[in-house]
Amino acid sequence: MKEQPPTTSATPAAADLVDALVPVAFATMAVLNKIGAENDLSLTLIRVLGILWDRRPRMAELADYLGLEKQTMSGLIARAEKRGLVARAPNALDGRATDVFLTGEGARLVQDLHRQTQMALAPLTERLGAADRQLLQELLERMMQPGSEGGGKAGR
């Protein structure tokens, strides 16, 4: 029996969209890698700091969200804690759980990383007019809404 080529459910238009998204993702990752290297931060730690910007999750929730083992998450948080970027405290509702949050220094770093990222991506985003930038922002936010693949605003 002759082997059939793998089939995909992607339509040609969906495939074209992916073909357009991938280089943008690579360009964005290159910017984040460069900024991370300049600030001695891994991409995972950049994501953690972005997640902590507007929330105070439990360690276990953070590990689950990032798809990391609890031991790996603990090591990452311990290194960030040593740098004064994050702190841990018992969860107010469950004393067995530990919350993670940004320190003042961590919050200042996140703001600086955000500014650096905006400046580094400006050559790409400024190719679009104001209306197109607004539309792209709305579409990207809709793609990342909870329930969508990868949902949430992690890694700003």
N, C-alpha and C positions, 0 to 999 in steps of 0.2 A: 504494500500500500504506500502510495506517495505521501510524503510529509507535506502538510499544509502550512503555509506561512502563518505566523502569529497574526491574529486579528486584534484590532483595537476598536474601541467604541468612539474614538476621536474622529470628528468630522474634519474635512480639509480645513475649514475655517478655524476649528479649535486647534488643529496642528499649527496653523499659521500664527495663532495667538501665542502658543507656547514658544514657537520659533522667535517671536518678538520679545517675549518675557525673559527668556533665558539669558540673552546678552545683557539685558538691563540688570538682571539679578547678579550676573558676573561682575559687571561694572560697579554695582553697589557693594558687593562683597570685597572687591579690590580696595575700595575706599575704606571700608570698615577694617579690613586687614591692616592697611597702612596706618590708620588712626590708632588701632589697637597696638601695633608695634611701637609707634611713637610714644604711647602712654604706658607701655609695658603691661598690656591687658590682652587676655585671650578673647576670642570671639564669644566664647561661652560666658565669660565674666561681663563682657559688654552687654550681652543679653540679660544677664541677671540684674545688672545695674539698671537697665531700661525697665525691666519688670518691676523693680522695687521703687521706681520713680513715683508711682501713684498708688501703691498698695503695700501691705505688710503681710505677706503670706506665711504660712507655716512652712518649715523646712521640707516636710514630706510633700506638700502641695507644689512647692518650687521644684523639687526633684522630679515629681511626676510630670509636671508641665514641660520641663526641659528634656524628659526622657532619660534622666540620669539615675544611677544607683544612689541610694542614700549616703553611702560611704564616700562616693565621688563628690556628691553635693556638699557633704560636711567638710571635706578637704578644701574645696573651692571657697566655701564661705570662711573657713579658718584663715586662708591666705588673704582674703579680702578684709577680714577683720583685723589681721595683723597690720595691714596697710592703713587702717583707720577708715575704710570706706563703708563698711556695714557693721551692724551690731546684732546681737541676738538677745531675746528676752522670752520668758515664759509666756505662753498664750494666755490671755485673760480668761477665756472660757474653759480651757483644758490645760491644766498645769503640767500635764505630761508632754504637751506639744511645745515646740519652740518656734517663735516668730522670728523673721529676719527683716531688717529695715535699714535704710540708708542713714548714715551719720550726716552731719552737716558737711563734712569734707566730701563724702560720697555724693551728696546732692550737688555740691559745687562742681565736682568732676563730671557728673551726668550733664549738667548745663553746658559745660565746656565741650564735652564730646558732641552734644547736639549742635552747638555752634560750629564746631569743626566739620561735622558731617554736612551741615547745610552749605557751608562754604565750598567744600570739596565736590558736592553734587550740583552746585549752582551752574557750572558749565553745561550740564545735561538738562537740568530743569528749565534754564532760561532760554533754551531753544524753542520752548513752547510759549505761546501767548498766555496772558493772564487767565482767559476763559478756559483754555485747554488745560492749564495747570490745575485749575479748580476742578474741572471735570475728571481729570486723571486722579486727583486726590480722592474725590468722591467714589470713583470706581474701585480704586485700590482699597479704600476703607471698607467698601461693601464686600469685596473679595475676602477680607480678613475678619469679617464679623463672626462671632461665636457660632459654631455650627458649620462654618466653612472649614475646609482643610487648613490646618495650621492656625486657626482663629486667634484672635486677641492682638494686642499691641506690643507684644514682647519684642525687645530688641530695637526699639525705636531707632 
